[in-house]
Amino acid sequence: MIEKTPNGWKLVSHNQVYSSEYIELYEDELNINGIKKIYIQGTRKNYSTIVPFISNKEILIIKSYRHLVDSVQIEIPSGYIESGETPIEAAVREFKEETGYVASELKLIGEYTLDYSMFHQRGYIFVAYGIQKKDEQSLGVMEKIEVNSLSLDKIKQLLREGKILNAASIVALYKAIEYHEERINKN
């Protein structure tokens, strides 16, 4: 299970303490140079995040009510990768469900983890081009999402001012804007 531990580290036990559809929690007992240490770790579903470009200067965003912070937040479409799905299949599905839009071009531009000190979870970042409205949104019970658009300049301003709080959206927007601007400069 662990192969690259420093000298003096030993895994004594690894026990699952909670499991649900969205998260599994484990408690590890470690012996670190003779000192007992309890370490909590979790496994969450991986997810895909989509940055949809309407034009060279505009991005489709969502305003999503988030129960945990009891507020509407500016984000970009994102969702869990279901069992048997690839990251790109989840991106296509989530983009359509949350916005009603589809893309003629969807490209993976990166992946990352939000917190590898406690959680096993990967995020996959996609850019979407050639987007068009195909259907109505197909939202889950806990989803209250309004689709809108913002200029790249406005998004950069909101990022600088700390007004976009969702870490997946922040990471994806910075990466996607950099990718998009390099793409424009090549053409």
N, C-alpha and C positions, 0 to 999 in steps of 0.2 A: 504494500500500500504506500508506504513512504520509503524512498530509496536514497535520497540525497541529503539526509539530515546531517547536521554538524556532529562531530565527535561528542559523545556524552549525552546525546538525545536518544531516548527510547520510547516507542509507543507501547504503553502498557495495555490499553483497551480502547476500543472504538465502538460506541453504542448509539443506535438511533433512539432519540428521545421524543420525536414528534414527526408526523408525516401527514401531508394533505396533497390535494391536487397541485398546489402552487409552490410548496416548500417542504423540504425535509431538513430536520435539525439533528445534529449529532454531537455527542460529548466524547471527546478524546481525553484519556488520562495519559499524560506524558511524564516521564522521568527525565529531568534535565540536570545532569551532573548531580544526581542524588536528591533533587528537589522535585516534589510532586506538583504538577501543574495541570489544571483542568482547562481545556481549550474547547470552545463552542464553535461549530462550523455549520454552515447551511448549504443546501443545494437548491437552486431555483431554476426554473425553465429558462433556456436561452431565448433570445428575442431578436427580432429584426426591426430596424428603424429606417424609415424612408424619408428622404429629403426630396420633395417633388418640385422641380423647377417649372414654373408656368412660362417663363421667358428668361432671357439673359439677366433680367433685373428684378425678378419677382419669384417668390416661393409660396406654395400652397401650405398653409399652416392650419392647425386645429386649436380651438379653445375648448379645453376639456375641464369639466368639473371634477375635482379630486376630493373625495370624502376625507381622506387623512388630514389634509390641510384646510378643508372646508372653504375652498376657493376655486375660481376658474383660472386655469393656467394656460399660457401660450406654449404649445408643443408642436411636434411634428408626428405624423402617424407612426405607430409602433405597436408591436404586440408579440405575445409568446409564440414560440415555434412548437406546434403540437407534435405529438408522437407520430413518427413516420413522415413528417414534413422536412424538407430542406429549408435552409434560411431563405432562399429566394422564393420558394413556394409560400412560405409564411408572409414574406413581404408583399407579394401579389395579393394574397387573401386579406391581410390586415389593411392594406391601402384601400382596397375596394370596400371592405366592411366599414371602415371609419369615415371614408370620404365619398364613396360612390364613384370614384375615379379609377381609371386604368392607365397604364403607361405603355407606350410602344417600345421604350428602352428603359431597362432597369439594370443597373450595374453595381456590383459589390465593390466598395472602395476601401473597406477596412473592417476590422473587428477589434474588440477590447473587452475588458472586464471592469465592472464598476468598483468592486471591492474584493481583491484577492486575499485580503487579510482574514476575512470571515466567510465569504460566499464563493461557491463554484457557480459561475454563470457567465455566459458570453453574450455580447451584443454584436450584431452584424449591421453595418451601415451601408445603405444603398442610396444611390441617386436615381431619380426618375425623370425622364424627359418624354416629350410627346404625350403629355397627359390630356385626357378628355373624360368628361362626365359620361358614365354609362348607365348607372343605376342610382337608386336612392341608397342612403346609408343603411347598414344592417347592424345595428348596435345591440350590445348585450345589456342586460338589466342595469348594470352599474356604470354604463357609459352614457354620458350626456355631452355630446360633442357638436360644436358649431364649426363649420368649414369656412375659412376665410383666406385671404392672401395678404402678404406684406412685401414691401420692397426689400432688396438686399441691404440697402442703407439703413432702413428701419430695424431690420433684424440685427445688424451689427451694433446699432445703437442700444437696442434692448439687451444684447449680450454684454456690452461694455458696462451698462448701468445695473447689471445683475437682476434684470426683470424677467428673464427666462430662468426658471429654477430647476426644471427637470434635467438631471444629469445626462440621461441618454440623449435628450434633445440638444443640450449644449455641446456635447462631444460630437454628435453627428452633424450639427450645423457648422461648427468650425471646420471639421474635416471636409464636408461637402462644399462649403463656400470656397475653400482653398482649391479643391479639385475643379470646381466649376470655373473659377477665374483662370486657372491654368488652361483649361479646355478652350475657353473663349480666346485667350491670348495666342493659342496655337493656330486658330482659324483666321 
